Amino acid sequence: MDYFDSISNAKEYIKMAEGIDGTYLVNIFKKHLKKDSSVLELGMGPGKDLDELKKCYKVVGSDKSKAFLDLYSEENKDIELLLLDAKTLKTDKKFDGIYSNKVLIHLDKEELKESINRQYNILNEGGLALHSFWKGNSEEIVEGLKFVYYEKGELLELFSKKFKIIDIEYYTEMEYEDSIYIIVKKT
Ligand SMILES: C[S@@+](CC[C@H](N)C(=O)[O-])C[C@H]1O[C@@H](n2cnc3c(N)ncnc32)[C@H](O)[C@@H]1O
């Protein structure tokens, strides 16, 4: 069982994320992807970013943890949710956009390559993906959860094998420029 499969761990994370503003990355995504596009969020967790995304997109939320999906659907019966592993993305649906915030950090580097290939397959032509990562060059396991840190160059190398790079920038989440977002396009 993974850390976030436990309902009490999911609830604890939701509590911890209460004060976090989900608008920063969503606003960047909105500059690149037009209103009313279909968007899949990977690893939605508490759903704070999904709450923002759903204001202007046709959203489908997803997570590998059923606990997060169950908790979100209690308050949001009208939102489609999928139990999806970001690595395999086993769905026949296609989307104009894919969004994830600090989710692909839990895949190892081979799994990230698999995810990138699957994302390419489930995006419509011209589709966009935005993903965020912690900046660094190490890997660690905390509470059984894998954390993989990236520098810009490595992300560019991984994503440019399938996608056109639209933007890649550092941003600050807890410490100055501790995070990176990347936006890529299926051309
Ligand atoms: C750090 S939390 C981020 C949650 C949310 N995106 C946010 O910004 O608050 C990581 C999330 O990724 C999910 N996750 C971890 N590994 C995953 C995987 N392989 N596929 C899909 N979701 C995964 C976890 O269940 C958790 O919801």
The ligand as an SDF file (V2000), in Angstrom:
LIG
                    3D

 27 29  0  0  0  0  0  0  0  0999 V2000
    2.5110   15.8820   -3.3520 C   0  0  0  0  0  0  0  0  0  0  0  0
    0.9010   15.3380   -3.6600 S   0  0  0  0  0  0  0  0  0  0  0  0
    0.3170   16.6460   -4.7520 C   0  0  0  0  0  0  0  0  0  0  0  0
   -1.1700   16.6940   -4.8120 C   0  0  0  0  0  0  0  0  0  0  0  0
   -1.7320   17.8490   -5.6380 C   0  0  0  0  0  0  0  0  0  0  0  0
   -1.3340   17.7590   -7.0100 N   0  0  0  0  0  0  0  0  0  0  0  0
   -1.3340   19.1690   -5.0330 C   0  0  0  0  0  0  0  0  0  0  0  0
   -0.6560   19.9480   -5.7240 O   0  0  0  0  0  0  0  0  0  0  0  0
   -1.6960   19.4130   -3.8790 O   0  0  0  0  0  0  0  0  0  0  0  0
    1.1870   14.0170   -4.7850 C   0  0  0  0  0  0  0  0  0  0  0  0
   -0.0680   13.3980   -5.3600 C   0  0  0  0  0  0  0  0  0  0  0  0
    0.3220   12.5030   -6.3980 O   0  0  0  0  0  0  0  0  0  0  0  0
   -0.3830   11.2940   -6.2580 C   0  0  0  0  0  0  0  0  0  0  0  0
    0.4450   10.2550   -6.8800 N   0  0  0  0  0  0  0  0  0  0  0  0
    1.6050    9.7330   -6.4340 C   0  0  0  0  0  0  0  0  0  0  0  0
    2.0700    8.8150   -7.2990 N   0  0  0  0  0  0  0  0  0  0  0  0
    1.1790    8.7990   -8.3280 C   0  0  0  0  0  0  0  0  0  0  0  0
    1.1050    8.0680   -9.5480 C   0  0  0  0  0  0  0  0  0  0  0  0
    2.0370    7.1620   -9.8830 N   0  0  0  0  0  0  0  0  0  0  0  0
    0.0550    8.2840  -10.3540 N   0  0  0  0  0  0  0  0  0  0  0  0
   -0.9020    9.2060  -10.0270 C   0  0  0  0  0  0  0  0  0  0  0  0
   -0.8900    9.9160   -8.8950 N   0  0  0  0  0  0  0  0  0  0  0  0
    0.1500    9.7140   -8.0620 C   0  0  0  0  0  0  0  0  0  0  0  0
   -0.5870   11.1250   -4.7790 C   0  0  0  0  0  0  0  0  0  0  0  0
   -1.6420   10.2400   -4.4830 O   0  0  0  0  0  0  0  0  0  0  0  0
   -0.8730   12.5660   -4.3830 C   0  0  0  0  0  0  0  0  0  0  0  0
   -2.2180   12.8780   -4.5660 O   0  0  0  0  0  0  0  0  0  0  0  0
  1  2  1  0
  2  3  1  0
  2 10  1  0
  3  4  1  0
  4  5  1  0
  5  6  1  0
  5  7  1  0
  7  8  2  0
  7  9  1  0
 10 11  1  0
 11 12  1  0
 11 26  1  0
 12 13  1  0
 13 14  1  0
 13 24  1  0
 14 15  1  0
 14 23  1  0
 15 16  2  0
 16 17  1  0
 17 18  1  0
 17 23  2  0
 18 19  1  0
 18 20  2  0
 20 21  1  0
 21 22  2  0
 22 23  1  0
 24 25  1  0
 24 26  1  0
 26 27  1  0
M  CHG  2   2   1   9  -1
M  END
$$$$
